Amino acid sequence: MDAEWESELLAHPILYVPWIHGRGTFAVGEHLGRLVASKAGRRPVVVAPTQAAVASRKNLAAQNIVTERSGFVPDNAVVIAWCPTRKLMQKLNVAKGSTVVLVEAPSRSLEAWAKLIGAYNVFTHEVMAAALTEASTKALQGIVWEGYNGWHDEIAETLTLAHLRELDEAEDYDREIVLQYAEMEGRFPSIHRLKRLLDRFEKEVAPAADSLAS
């Protein structure tokens, strides 16, 4: 790693290491985590689904490990998020002022999270963004607001579907962006209800899309 790229990496608080077959992403992620922690003069906090998930990585296994079932991420920490699950991401989202190296698992893309948080992609050398308009951002906020009580009634469902149509009309509908945004805003416990609404919405818009294409 040359000094110029190292300096560029250290300028960003959130580093995203996406899974790319053949790129040695796990080795890259571990190296970056150690580099960031060393430059900050602090031991990293490792966020992983279980202790066993990092057992084969001696350096990571020797650190303070936060799992789905135990521990928490303190503020202003250097965090190595190792193949986190959706549930585990809730602990990561509450960390304030932390520097995060997120290492993606091959089984689940975290691209939506990276876009919403403005993470730096270490392979493309770009700051990611969801590129949402003000109106689309308000639509996402509306979806989250309607889920304050878990999207549990007909009114909440109707208004949520209306917001989803607004996103679709603006060509900003992205299922993963909607789900990740809702989870980041604290709606994780009832996210299964939102998923059902998204399924319903996608079935509704699919025939319209097919008719336009024909």
C-alpha positions, -999 to 999 in steps of 0.1 A, spaced: 0 0 0 16 33 -11 16 63 12 -7 83 -11 -35 57 -10 -29 52 28 -34 89 33 -66 88 12 -80 59 32 -73 75 65 -92 107 55 -125 88 55 -143 77 87 -162 48 70 -143 23 48 -164 -2 29 -147 -34 18 -172 -51 -6 -170 -88 -13 -154 -93 -47 -144 -128 -57 -107 -131 -62 -98 -98 -46 -88 -112 -12 -113 -89 5 -110 -105 39 -72 -100 40 -77 -64 27 -103 -57 54 -82 -71 82 -52 -52 71 -71 -19 69 -86 -24 103 -52 -29 118 -38 1 99 -66 24 110 -64 13 147 -26 17 146 -28 52 132 -55 61 158 -34 46 186 -63 25 199 -72 -12 200 -101 -19 176 -135 -32 186 -144 -62 164 -181 -65 155 -189 -100 143 -220 -123 144 -203 -147 168 -169 -153 184 -164 -182 161 -167 -160 130 -133 -145 137 -117 -175 155 -94 -182 125 -81 -146 125 -58 -145 154 -54 -107 155 -91 -101 154 -99 -129 179 -76 -112 204 -96 -80 204 -128 -69 222 -155 -87 202 -191 -75 201 -216 -101 188 -253 -103 182 -259 -115 217 -233 -96 238 -215 -64 241 -219 -29 226 -200 -5 204 -187 24 224 -187 59 210 -155 72 193 -142 36 187 -122 21 159 -145 -6 146 -138 -36 124 -173 -48 113 -166 -84 102 -194 -99 79 -221 -83 100 -257 -95 98 -287 -72 96 -293 -77 133 -257 -69 142 -258 -38 121 -282 -23 147 -254 -22 172 -231 -6 146 -256 21 137 -257 35 172 -220 41 174 -213 78 175 -180 93 162 -166 59 153 -142 50 125 -155 19 108 -140 -6 85 -168 -27 72 -159 -61 57 -187 -76 36 -196 -112 36 -201 -130 3 -237 -139 13 -251 -105 18 -245 -71 1 -242 -40 23 -240 -17 -7 -273 1 4 -258 8 38 -226 21 23 -245 44 0 -267 58 28 -238 64 52 -215 78 25 -188 52 29 -156 51 10 -153 21 -13 -117 9 -10 -117 -8 -44 -133 19 -65 -118 48 -46 -150 67 -44 -173 80 -17 -206 62 -22 -240 80 -22 -277 70 -26 -281 101 -48 -317 107 -36 -336 139 -44 -351 160 -16 -385 146 -25 -373 110 -24 -356 116 9 -389 129 23 -407 98 9 -383 76 28 -388 96 59 -425 92 54 -422 54 52 -402 54 85 -428 77 101 -457 54 91 -437 25 107 -435 42 141 -459 15 154 -448 -12 131 -469 -6 100 -496 -24 119 -528 -9 105 -545 -1 72 -538 36 73 -501 31 78 -500 5 50 -519 28 26 -497 58 33 -465 37 30 -476 24 -4 -482 60 -15 -447 69 -5 -433 39 -23 -452 51 -55 -436 85 -51 -401 68 -50 -410 48 -81 -423 78 -100 -390 96 -93 -371 64 -104 -355 63 -69 -372 31 -57 -346 6 -45 -358 -22 -22 -325 -25 -3 -323 13 2 -358 14 17 -351 -15 40 -317 -3 51 -330 33 57 -358 20 79 -334 -2 98 -310 26 104 -339 47 117 -347 21 143 -375 1 127 -356 -32 127 -380 -51 151 -409 -47 127 -390 -48 94 -408 -80 84 -440 -61 80 -423 -35 58 -409 -64 37 -444 -77 31 -455 -42 20 -426 -40 -4 -436 -74 -18 -471 -61 -23 -459 -29 -39 -436 -47 -63 -464 -70 -74 -485 -39 -80 -459 -21 -102 -447 -52 -121 -478 -54 -145 -475 -16 -152 -438 -20 -161 -446 -49 -183 -473 -30 -202 -450 -1 -208 -423 -24 -221 -446 -41 -246 
